[in-house]
Amino acid sequence: MKIKKGDTVKVIAGESAGKTGKVLQVLAKQNRVIVEGVKIVSRHTKPSNANPDGGIIKKEAPIHISNVQLLDTDKNEATKVGHKFVDGKKVRYAKKTGNVLDK
């Protein structure tokens, strides 16, 4: 996967297109990511020990990984991700600017 937890991404397709956020979780088996503040859904919950009142909870829903694109932190632009070897270590880099993303 080219997108990892903690990356800043931009949503490029779907209902939330144009929004940006930090990746909270990567669901590799389903090819989906959960992005902070994007695709908020309402979840109706029954009262429990953790949430004694129950009610409606707003939370982020997963988005397909093909609908997000990594943001280059220097230029704040969406970019494709490539891999290359630097000092014998495989790192990710932004194809638009050539900046190394993994430090």
C-alpha positions in Angstrom: 0.0 0.0 0.0 1.2 3.5 -0.8 -0.8 5.2 1.9 0.0 4.7 5.5 -1.5 5.7 8.9 -0.7 9.3 9.7 -0.4 10.5 6.1 -2.3 13.6 5.0 -4.5 12.8 2.1 -7.0 14.6 -0.2 -10.2 13.0 -1.3 -10.4 13.1 -5.1 -13.7 11.4 -5.8 -17.1 10.8 -4.2 -19.3 12.8 -1.9 -16.4 14.3 0.1 -14.3 15.3 -2.9 -11.9 18.1 -2.2 -11.6 17.6 1.6 -8.3 16.8 3.2 -7.5 15.0 6.4 -5.2 12.7 8.3 -5.4 8.9 7.8 -6.6 7.4 11.1 -6.6 3.7 10.0 -5.8 1.7 6.9 -7.9 -1.4 6.2 -5.6 -3.3 3.9 -7.8 -6.3 3.3 -10.7 -4.2 2.1 -8.5 -1.6 0.3 -10.1 1.2 2.4 -8.9 4.0 4.6 -10.5 6.0 7.4 -9.8 9.7 7.1 -10.2 12.2 10.0 -13.3 14.5 9.4 -14.3 12.9 6.1 -17.4 10.9 5.3 -19.1 11.4 8.7 -22.0 9.0 9.3 -24.5 8.8 12.1 -24.5 5.6 14.1 -27.5 4.8 16.3 -26.4 3.0 19.5 -28.2 1.2 22.3 -27.3 2.2 25.9 -24.3 0.3 27.2 -21.7 0.5 30.0 -19.4 2.5 27.8 -22.2 4.8 26.6 -25.0 4.8 29.2 -27.2 7.2 27.3 -27.0 5.6 23.9 -28.2 7.8 21.1 -26.8 9.0 17.8 -23.0 9.0 17.5 -21.2 10.7 14.5 -18.1 8.8 13.3 -15.9 8.5 10.2 -16.7 5.7 7.7 -14.1 4.0 5.4 -13.4 5.3 1.9 -11.9 3.3 -0.9 -8.2 3.8 -1.2 -8.5 4.7 -4.9 -10.6 7.8 -4.0 -7.8 9.4 -2.0 -4.4 10.9 -3.0 -1.4 11.7 -0.8 -0.7 15.3 -0.2 2.9 16.5 -0.5 3.6 18.4 2.8 5.9 21.0 1.2 3.7 22.2 -1.6 0.4 21.1 -0.2 -0.5 19.4 -3.5 -2.0 16.0 -4.3 0.6 13.7 -5.8 1.2 10.2 -6.9 3.6 8.0 -4.8 6.6 6.1 -6.0 9.2 4.0 -4.4 13.0 4.2 -4.7 16.1 3.1 -2.7 18.0 5.7 -0.7 21.1 4.5 1.2 19.9 0.9 0.7 16.5 1.6 2.3 13.2 1.6 0.3 11.4 4.9 0.7 8.3 6.5 -0.7 8.6 9.7 -2.7 6.3 12.3 -4.2 6.4 11.9 -8.0 5.3 15.6 -8.6 8.2 17.1 -6.6 10.6 14.2 -6.0 10.5 14.8 -2.2 11.1 11.8 0.0 8.0 11.1 2.2 9.5 8.6 4.6 12.1 9.9 7.0 
